[in-house]
Every structure is written in C-alpha cells, then in structure tokens.
Amino acid sequence: MQNLLNEDKITKCALVAINTRYDDSDEIEASLDELERLVETAGGEACIRLVQNKSVPDVRTYIGQGKVKELSEFCENNEVELVIFDTELSPSQIRNLEEDIEADVRVIDRSMLILDIFALHAQSGEGKLQVELAQLKYTIPRLIGKGEELSRLGGGIGTRGPGESKLETDRRHLMRRIAALEAQLREMDENRTTQRKAREKSGICKVAIAGYTNAGKSTLLNYLTGAGILAEDKLFATLDPTTRKFILPDNTEILLTDTVGFIRNLPHHLIRAFRSTLDEVKYADVIMVLVDTSDPRCDEQLEVTQKLLFDLGASAKPVLYVYNKCDEADPGFLGASSRIPSSSVAYISAKTGAGVNEMLETLSRLCNGGKSKEIFAIPYSEQANLNALYKYATVHDVEYGDSYIAVSATVDEKTKGMMAKYLKRKTEDEEKE
C-alpha cells in the first residue's frame, strides 16, 4: 500500500469551497469542519480555508481565475502541498487548477480524500479490492493527462491505495484490472450471499449497527461482545463489517454487525462500490442507529443517516435510535429527540456502559417483534410436527422424554397458534385434570 504522506512531516493542506446564492453559510462551514476532520484522519493539516462567493461555479477552474491566483500565492508562500476541494471536480478542472497554481501542489476533491481514507483503513481482502476498484474507476480519469507520466503518484494524500504501486498508462491494462477486480468481488459477494442465507435459515435475528461515522458503533460492539475491533476518534476508523453473536437479557441470541459509517455528501459511486458491505444494513432484521449526542450537529447527521437508509432500501425496518456519548453531551440535549417515539429510543454511553442495560431491553422487544419463547410437548406419534417448528420458528433446545419431545423455541403468533395444542402449559393442565 502506498503512503500518501511524507512520513517525516505532516502534509499541509488548503481547503476550498464555493458559496452560491442558494447555499447556507453555516452549512458551508459545517461541511468544511467535516472536511478538516477527514484531512486529520488522513494525516494532514488544514492551514487555510478559502471560500469563494460565486453564483455559478466556474467551468474551467470551479472558483474563477481571481481566486485561483489568491490560492496560488498562499500555497507558494506557505509551502502548501495539497489543495482539497469540498466538492466533486471534473478531470479537466483538476488539470487546469494544477497548471494555474504556480506552486508544486496536487489538487484533489472530497471523494478522492474519502477514498484515500478507505484505503488507509481497509483491512479485509474484500475491503481492499473494493477500494482499489473504486479508485481505478474514479481517480484514473482525473490523473491521465497530467503530462508528467503520473510521476506525482508516489505519495501524498489522495494517492494511497492497496493496489498497484503506480497506475499504468495503458488503458487496456487498466480495464483488464478492473474486470479482474469485479470478478473477484462477485465471487466474494456470492459467498456472502450464501452465508446470509445460512443465517436466515438459522432464524437468528440480525441486528445492524448503523449511523454517522465516528458515532461510536465499534465502541458499542466492543463493549457488548469484546470484538476487539479498532475504535478510534477518527472518521471511517472502521471500514470492514464485523459480525458477532450476542445473547440478549431474555436469552434471545442475535447477530450484531458493525457497519461502515455514513457521512454527508457521500458520493453515489462510493455507495455503489461498497454496496455489498452496506447490504448488511439492508438485510438486517433490526437496525440500531447510533447518534453522537456530543456533536452539536447530531440532528443533521441523523437526517443524513435516515436518508441513506432510505436509499439502501432499509428505511421500513424496525429501528432503535441509540443516542450515544450522553456522558459528553450538553445537558440540555436530552429530550431533543421528541419527534422519535420514546419506545424506540435509548440514551447510553458505549464507553462507560451507562444506559446499555435499558437499551438491551428495548432491543429485545424489537428483535422479538411479537415473538415469544415457548416450550412445546410433542408426542412421539406426532413428531412430524417437529419439522414445522424447525421451519417456522427458532428452535433452541430439544429433549427426548419418556412420552413426548420437549422443544424450546421462539415463535411468532401465527406459529404459536398453529402449534397451540402442544404448548407445555396446556399439557401440564391436562395432566392435573
């Protein structure tokens, strides 16, 4: 994996945005705040923010020649190595900006920075392949034509990746590489589908921990299961999904999956590239949406999360909204989530464990969703009905007694009604008579 940064010093970066007459200045600042955190996560330092008030972005340079000259002078006087635009630039805009800025700088956009962080944090084979494929499809058109045989790809933010050490200029070779990556990912996706079907057959409730990046998803999974996954105060610290078994207080066994975090302005091509990973949310039975209450913009982050859940086709699923980091939140925040039913909300600190027990009780109700754990007594002469329990319920334990088979299973109301005559309590009442 190539290193984006000079190991001997922190990369100095300039952040650039445009404010049209339709934009909200507060929103621009919030987006730049987030971009700065992304830069810090990648190992850089934002030394200036440049905002251009312009009704329509300039076709050639996005910000116009006057602002480019100002940016050029600042970069030259302050040894800036990297310019990052808080938007998505076209290949020609990147090329024109690098030609017009007199200092020796690289120009990247928000998507390229996010891809770079994904490359930094991808650990699994699938994650690395997804990153490389996304980088090849998105970044190559923005690099071809630099006129220096891609000589600047040796290091620095925006060039890190788990793939080849240097992007080849032979387009046919690149297309072959893309085809090979897509074939490997299809095979992995088929294996994931097989595993998913096995989980569905087991009847175990699948719970996806979703939410904005850095909301504390990995910390919560570590607290509950001791998964030992990386949990840092950085954006996109976790890229690869991790699944662990967990026993709820009512002895219901569930599968908890930590998923990649969401972020505002997440480009659609990145969603497509990581579709198989994000499908863990789509195929879950229950979704736990974590919200960072210590962030003053947590309501906006929740809206972003809800929109992405809708885009993934998961908005209709049972959701438990978990307001995390309550030990760090403004005391006046509690109660701000009144638009969400209180039966679907929990307030916790995943770091200290405060409120987690109450959260698990609420999660138990959602996971069971009208289901209950029952014991059925099936006579040997009718043991064929045991197959119905295996088919329509989650069977926990089977004991073969002298006169009947005792089956412990979690069933929904329909299956419970269908097997009502075998309920253990009814058998015991009949014995008393």
N, C-alpha and C positions, 0 to 999 in steps of 0.2 A: 504494500500500500504506500502510495506516495505521500509525502508530508507536505501540506500546504504552506507551512510556516517555516521561516528561518528559525532553527532551534536556538540560536544564540540571542534572539531578541523578539519582542512582541511586534507583530505586524501592525503598522499604523494605518488606519482606515479613515476615509471620508464618506459620510452618509449623505445621500442626495434624494430629495423628494420634490414633488411638484404639487402646488396647491391651486386647483382651478376654482372658478367662481362657485362651483357646485359642492366643493369639499368643505368639511368642517375642520377648522384649525386644530381643535382638540383631538379629533380623530387622527390627523396627520401626526401630531406629537405622540399619541399613543402608539401608532404604528412604528414610528421611529424609535420609541423606547424599546419596543419589542425587537426591532432590527438590531439595536445596540446589544441587547441580551444575546441575540443569535451570534453576533460578532464575537462577544466574550466567550461564548460556548465553543466557537471555532478556534479560539486562541488569539484573537486580535484585540485591538484597542481603537475605539471610535474617538478621533481627536477633533472632529468638526461635524456639524450638521448644516447642510446647505438646502434651504427650501426656496424654490422659485415660484413666485406668484404668476401664473400664466393660464389664461382661459383654455387654451388648447395646446397639448404637448407638441413640441417641435418635431417635425417628421425626421429631420436629419440627425439631431443630437438630443432630442427629448426636452432639453432645458433651454435651448437657444444659445447663440454664439456669445452674447454678453456674459451669461452665467458660466459658460464653458471657460471663458478667459479668466474669470474670477477664480474658478475652481483650479485652473491650471497654475495660476500664481500661488495659490495656497499650497498646492501639492509640492510645487518646486521649492518653496521657502520652508516647508515643514517636513520634508522627507517622507511624504505620504507614499505608500507603496500600492495601495489598493483603494479603488473607488467603488462603492456599492450603492446601487440604485434601488429604492424601495418600490419597485415595480417590475414589470417584465419587459425587457428591451429586445428589439429585433437584432438579428446579426449585423445588419448594416449600421445601426445606431452604435453598437459596441465598437465596431471597426472605426467609425467616424470619430467617436469620442477619444479612442486611444491615439488616433492620428492627430487630433486637435490639441490634446493635452500635452504640453511640451515636456512635462516630467515623465520619467520612465515608470508608468503605472499600469496596472491591469484594471480593467473595468468588468464588473460582473453585476448581475441583478439578484433580486431576492431569492428567486427559485434556485439559482446556481449555489447560493450560500446554504440554503436548506439542504440541497443535495450533498454538499460538502460535509455538512454535519451528519447526515445519514451515513455517509461513507466512513466517517470517524467512529461512529457508534455501532455499525453493523457488526455483529459477532457470528451469527449463523451463516452457513453456506448459502441458504436461500436469501438472506438479507443482503449479503454481498453481491449476489447475482442481480437482485432487484436494483441495487444502487448502480451497478455498472451499466445495466440495460438503460435505466432512466438517464444516466449521464450521457451515454452514447447517443440516445435519441434526442436529447435536449441540448447538450452542450456542443456537440461536433459542428452543427451548422453555424454556431456562434464563434467557432475557433478557426474554421477553414477560411483562408484568405487573409490571415494576419500578415503574410508576406515575410515571415521570419521562420518558415518551416516549423511553426509551433514551438519555437525554441524556449518560449516562456512557460512551458508546461512542467518544468522541472520542480516547481514548488510554489507554495503560497496558497492562501485561502481561495477556494473556487476551482482548484485543480486536483484535490485529493480524491483518490478513488481506489477501490480494491482490484481494479482491472489492470490492463496493460500499463507498463511504465511510461509509454508515450503513445498518444493517439496517432495511428498511421494515417498518411495522406491518401493512401489507396482506398477509394470509396468502396470498391468491390470487396476488399478485405473487411472493411467495417460492416458491410451488410452481411457478410458471412458470419462475423462475430455476433451480430445482433440476432441472426437466425438461430445460431447455436445456443445463445442465452435463452431465447424464447422457448426452444425445445426443452432445455433443462428445467426451466421454470414450469412448463406444462406438466412435465413428469412429476415434479415436486407437488404441484397442485393436485394431481391425480392421487398421489399418496396422502395428501392432506384430506382430500375428499373421502378416501377410504377410512382414514382414522375418524373423521367426523361422523360417518355412517355407523361406525362401531360404537361411538359414544352415544349416538341417538338410539341405537338398539339396546344399549345398557339401561336406558331410561333415566340416567343420572342428569339432574338439572345442570345446565351450563350457564354460568354467570360471567359476563364480560365486564371488566373494569375499564371504563372509558372516561374520557374527559380531556380538558385542555392540557397541553404539555406543561410539565412541572407542577401538576395539581396534587401529586403525592400518590399516584397509582402504584408504583413499585414499592414505595414505603409501606403502603397498606397490605399488599400481598406478602411482603417480607414479615410484617408483624403477625399476620394471621397464619402463615404456613411455614415461615422460616425458609423461604425460597432462596434467599441469599443473592438476589439479583441486584445489579447496580442501581443505587438510588442516590442521585446527586442533585444539588440545587442548580441544575442546568436544564436548558431546553433540549428536548429529544435525547435525554440521557438513556432512555430505553427505546430501542427500535424493533427488536425481535420479540414476538409474543411468547409469554411463558405461562404454562398451564400447570396447576397443582390441585390435588384433591383436598377437600376440606369438609369437616364434619360440623354441621350447624348445632346449636344448643338442643334442638329437638331430635338429634341423631340423624337428620337428613344429610346424606352425602351429596356434595355438589362438586363441580369442577370450576375453579376460579382461573380466569385468564387475564393477564395484564396485557394491554394493547398499546400500540404506538399512539402518542399524544396528538391532539388536534392543535391547529393554530389558525389564526385569521389569515385570509388571503392564501390559503393552501391551494396551489395550482391544480387544476383538474388532471393534468398529465401525471402529477405525483400521486394523486388518488388512484389513477388507473394503474400506475406502476406497482403500487403496493396493495392492489385490490385483494389478492389472496390473503394478505396479512389482516387487512381491515375486515375481511369477511368473517373473522372470528366474532366481530360485533354483530354482523348480520345474522349469523346462525345461532346466536346465544338465545337462551330461553328468557333470561332476565338480564337487564343492563344496570350496572351501578355507575352512575355519572358522578365523578368527583369534581368538586368545585373548590378552588383555592380561596378561602374567605379572607386570607391576609392580603390578597391583591385588590386594590381599590376598584379595578375594572372587572371584577369577577362576574358581574351580571352580563357584561358584554361577552365575556369568554363563554358563559353558559349558552348565550344565544348562538355563538359560533358552533359550539358542540351540538346543540339541538338541530341546527341547520345541516351539519354534516351527517348526523344520524338519519335525518330525512333523506339526504342524498344517497345514503347507503342502503336505504330501504328498511331501516330498523326503528323508525320513529313510533311504530304502533306497538312495540313490545313493552311489557311491564318494566317500569324504570324506578329505581331507588336513587333519589338525589342525595348525595353524601357531601355535606359541607365540611371540608377538611381544614386543618390548621386553625381550628377555633381558638386554640391557646395563643395564637398570634394575631387574631382578628381584632378589629375595632369593636369594643363592647356594644356600640350602637348598631352593629350589623345584624345581630340576632333578630329575627322576625322580618327581615327584609325580603324573605322568600315566600311571602304570603300568597303569591299567585300560584304556588305549588301546593297541592293537598298535603296537610301535615302527616297523613298516613304514609306518604311516600318520601318523607324527608328524615334525614338523620344528621346530627351535628357531632363531629368527632375530632380527635387529634390522632392521626395514624402514628405519630412519633411517640406519644405518651400512652396511647391506648384509651384515653378518655372518651366515653360515649360509644365505644366499639360494641359492648355487650348489647346496648339498646339497638344499635344498628343491625346486629345479627338477628335479633328477634324480629325486626321489621323485614329483613331479608328472608327469614324463614317463612313468613306469611306469604310473601311474593312468590317464593320458589314453590311452595305447596299449591298456591292458587286454587284453593278449594279441594285440594287433595288431603288425605289423612292416612296415617299409618294404622293398619288393621291386622288382626290375626284371623285367619280362616282355617276352619277344620273341615277337611275334605275326606270323606270316606274312601277307602281303597277301591270300592266298587265304582266310584265316580271320579277316580283320579285323573281321568282325561281332562277334567276341568282345570287341572293344574296348568295345562298349556295356555288357557285363557289368561291366567294371571301373568305368566311369562310374556304373553303377547301384549296385554293391555296395561300392565302395571309394572312397578319396580319391585322385584322380589328380593328381600333382604336375607331371609333365612328359611330353611325347610327342615322340619324334624319329623321323622317317621315313628309314630307311636304304635300302640297295640291295635287300636281300632280306626284311627284316622291319621291323615297327614296334616300337621300344623304348619301353616305358611304365614310368615310375616311379610307384608307387602304394603307399599304406599300406592293408593288407588285414587282415581278421581270419582266423582259422584256417580257417573254412569256405570263404571266397572263395579263400584261398590253395590249399586242396585242390582246389577246382573248376578253378582255372587252373594247376594244378601243372605240366602239360606245357609251359607257356610260360615257366616260370621261367628267367631268363637263365643261371643257373649250370648248369642241365641242358642248355641249348642249347650252351654252351661245351664241356661234357663230350662231347657227341655230336660236336662238330667235331674234338676231339682224337682220337677213335676213328677 
